[in-house]
Amino acid sequence: MYCTHCAKKIDEIKLEAKASSFQGQTIEEDTKLAYVCPRCGHLIHDNVTEEETKSLSRAAHAQIQRARNYFASGMGMVSLGAILGAIAILFFVLAHKPSNGYSLVDKTGKFLFSAEFLVSVILGSITVILLVVGGLFVGRGIVTKRNNSALLRDINNGTFVQ
């Protein structure tokens, strides 16, 4: 079922299995079920009217726009992470100085913490964070857009059933 106000999809089977709204009561065939949307608080019910279907369509379009924003933000983070990753690799290469025989350890076995190495470690950690968060945003945008596009396709084809 979809909320006609915010286009949030809820799985009523999982919801009823978790906490049944008819505890110990018998359900007849003509019983109408209604749920409260966890996102916006509106009632979700079946047999939606045409006006509610239009509202659902508007909400699905808004969700697609939010998905595009998530995708764009994620791709920006991934691009910035890739650039910072390349810079981190350059600084790591610069940390291997010719005066130490291109090694990060001196002749006594002591690790040399040079400024270049510290910059490469900091940029490397920022790169990992940006790539992970950006990947999550890209994935969320793709999934949200795909689900709401399928919903709009069903509404436009007249095959949508709540």
Secondary structure, 3 states (H helix, E strand, C coil): CECCCCCCECCHHHHHHHCCCCCCCCCCCCCCCEEECCCCCCEEECCCCHHHHHHHHHHHHHHHHHHHHHHHHHHHHHHHHHHHHHHHHHHHHHHCCHHHCCCCECCCCCECCCHHHHHHHHHHHHHHHHHHHHHHHHHHHHHHHHHHHHHHHHHHHCCCCC
